[in-house]
Amino acid sequence: MGIIIGKKQGLNSVQRNRIRRIFKEAWRQIVQDISTPVEFVVFPYKQDYGLKTTKIREILAGFINVNVIGKNG
């Protein structure tokens, strides 16, 4: 999973890195349950800064269920 957060969103480096860490942790928790390889890029927005790991994990899991599991059966 790639995470791209541009400086133009008005976040400083500490905030951008925090978002990256949260997304990576959420992804680490999900990837254990996936048998099909998945690659995608995430473009978080400024409003995502306040989200918790559990909420991001739910969003990522929902995306994977629709786009990976839905295609394979």
Buried (B, 14 or more C-beta within 10 A) or exposed (E): BEBEBEEEBEBEEEBBEBBBEBBBEBBEBBEEEEEEEBEEEBEBEEEBBEBEBEEBBBBBBEBBEEEBEEEEE
